[in-house]
Amino acid sequence: MADPRAPASPPDVILHASCVAIAGRGLLIAGASGRGKSALALQMMALGAELVSDDRVMLHRAGDAILASAPPAITGLIEARGLGLLQTQPAGPTPVFALLDLDRDEPDRLPQPRQSDLLGRSVTLLYRVDAPHFPAALVHYLRTGQRTI
């Protein structure tokens, strides 16, 4: 049966990024090649996240939401450096809840909220934190959908 949320039209944009989802909230993971997008997605998947897409993410505007989905050729596949492509049950199209920029390091211990424009919609913008707890913190953030400053 077709996913009723599946976009009927071509994507508005395809990004070099990865996307995972928890509780219907998508985290779009962006950054240059080799920055660890797939590695972070795998770490989050080990903690309960679902893969939306790895390496390429299709984005569609759908009302007030931006839906992330996988191109058909790579649906359910994620690269594990040193092992190859791994197959998983993918999440369907998922609303983007936040954008994580792996090219920028978070300088603040308690950062103020940031926003980024994504296809004309405002989404939460997060920067990379180089710490072992970061994947778990992201999973918790997506589960609850909030943080306190």
N, C-alpha and C positions, 0 to 999 in steps of 0.2 A: 504494500500500500504506500502511496506517495506521501511524503511529509507535507502537511498542509502549510507549514511555514516556509517551504522551499520556494525560493524566488522563481518566478515564471519568466523573467527576462534576463538578458545577459548582465553580468556584474557591472556595477558602476566603476569599479577599480579592482585590480589584482595587485596585492602587495607582496614583496619579499619579506615574509614574516611567518610566525607560527601563532596558533591560537588554541587555548585550552578553555574548558568550561567546568564550572561547578555550580550547582543549584540554578541552572539556567542563566548564569552570568559568564560572559566571555572575557578572557584576558587576551588582548592582542599583544604579542611579544615581538617588538621590532628592534632592528639593529643591523649593523654591517655583517657581512659574511664572517664566520668564525667567532662571533661574539657570544655564542652559547644559547641561541634561541631554542634549538632542538634539545640540548642538554637540560635546560631549565624546564621545558615542557615535559620531558621524561621524568625529572625529579618530581614535578607536580602530579603527574599521572600515577607515580608510585604512592602518592599520598591521597589518591582518590579523584583527581581531575580526569576529565574525558578529553580526548583529542578532538579538536574541531578540524584543524589542518596544520600541516608542517611544511615549511619552506615557501609555500605560496598560499595566500588567503584571498578568497573572493569576498568583496564587500558590496552590499546592496543597501540602499536606503529603503526603509519600509516604515512609512509614517514618521514617527518621532525616533525610531530605532535605526541602528545600523546593524544589519545581520552579517555575521561572518560564516563562511562555509568553505568547503574544500573543492578544488577543481576535481572533476570526475576521475581523472587519470591517477590522482594521488590520494583519493579518499581512503582513510584508514591506515595510511602508511606514515611512519616517522623514521627519520635517520638516526641511528645510534652509531656514532663514530667508532670505528674499530670492529663493529659487528655487521653493519649493513642496514638494510631496511627492515623494520619490524612492522608487523601487522597488528592492528587493534580494532576493536569495535568503535567506530567514530560517533561523535555527537552529531546531530543534525545541525542545520542552520541555527546559530545562537546569537542573541543580541550582545553587542560589544559593551561591556560594563566599564572597562578601563583599558588604557594603552600604557604598556611598559616600554620605555626607551632604554635599551641596553647600552646605547652609545653615550649615555650621560650618567655619571655617578651621583648618587644622592649625597649632598654635602651636609645635610642637617640630620640630627638625631631625631627630631620631631618636626618633620617638614609641614609647612602650610599646604593646604590643598591647591593643586594646579589643574588647569583644564587645557585641553587641546581640541582644535577643530578637526573633525573627521567627517568628510562629505557634508559639511555644513551643519553638523551637529556637535555639541559640546560633550566631550567625554573626559573622565578623570585621567590625568597624566601622572605616571609614576616613573621614577628613575631607579636605576640599578643600585642594589646594595650588595657589596661584596662581603657576605657573611653567611655562615652555614645555615642560619635560621631563616633566610629569606624565602626559599620555596614554601616552607611551612607557614610563614606569615602571610604569603600571598594566598595560599589555600584557605586559611582562616578568613582573610579579608573577603574573598569571593563567597565563602559560605554565609557570612553575616551580612555582607553588602554594605558595611559601614566601618568607619574608624573614628576615633575620638581624638581631637587635637587638644 
